[in-house]
Amino acid sequence: MADSGAGAVVVVNQFGKLRFRYTGNASELKYQQLYPREITTDSQSHILTADIKNQCVHIIDWNGLCLRYIECGLIKPWGLCTDKNDNLFIAEHENGDVKKIRYQQ
């Protein structure tokens, strides 16, 4: 779940018990304050979250470790989804544009 008010992505197990809270990458000064808007997952069980204030997408592994960021000139990324080929679709809030990104090798 993306909890924008708390600045966190909250992940629970199938029983509703907290697995972890991701609040940003403390080692990356540029993105210490997370503003998650939407989340989605991909075929490798990565969690992707749109960070509306920092204008990027965080890619988190299934244990809550930040793997990397997607920065491609996003303007307030809002909605996210992936397709069966792991293409990422990002809807931008301000202009209504949808960008398709191939982020996996």
N, C-alpha and C positions, 0 to 999 in steps of 0.2 A: 504494500500500500504506500502511495506517495502522500506523506503528511506535510503539506506545505506550511502549515502553521507552526509545526515543530521543527521544520527544516530537516526532515529525515525521511528515508525510505525504511519502512518497517516490514520485516519478513518474519512470518510465523510458519510453524510446521502444520501438518495435516490435522493436528489436535488443537490448533490455535495457540500453542505455546511459542513464546518469542524465541526466534533463532538468532536474530541480530537486528541492530539499528545501524544504518549507514547514514552518517551526517556529513559526509564529504571526506576528502583526502587531506588529513592533517599535515602531511609532508609537502603538499602542493600549495604554496602560499596563495596562488592565483585563485583557487577554488575552495577556500576553507569554509565559507558559508554556503551551504546548499539550499537551493530553492526548487525542490522537485515539483513538477506539475503532473506528469503522467509517467507510467512505467509500462514496459512490455518485456517479454523474454524471447530468447532465440533458441535455435536447435541445440546449442551447447549449454543450455541452462544459465546463460549470462542474463543478468538483469540490466536493462537499459532504462535510464530515467532522464527525462527532459528537465534541464536546469534553466528555468525561465530567466532568472536574473543574470547568470553568468553566460547565457546564450551558447550552451553546449549540451552535449549528451554524455552522461557518465556511463561507463560500462563496468559493471560490478560482477565478480564471480559469485558462485553459490555459497561462499563462506563470508561474503561481505567485503572482500578486498577489491579496491579500485584497480582495474586493469589499465584503463586509458580513457581518453576523452575524444569525442568527435567534435571538431570545430571546423565549420565550413561556411562561415559567414551567416550563421543562423540569426534570425531576428525573433526573439522571444519564442523559442520552441515550446509548443503546447501539447499537441497530440502525437503519439507514437504508435506504430505497429510494425510487425515484421511479417513477411510472407514465407512460404515454404522453402524458398531459396535464400533465406536470410537477407533479403533486401530490406532496408530500413526506410520507412516512410515517416517523415516528420512534417507535421502541420505547424505553420507559424501563426501566432496569434494576431499580430498587428495587420498583416497584409493578406492573410488567408491562403498563402502559397503552400504547396505541398512539395517537399523535396524527396527524391528517391536516392538513397545512398547505399552503395555496396561497400560494406566496411570489413567484411571477412575476406581472408585470402584463400 
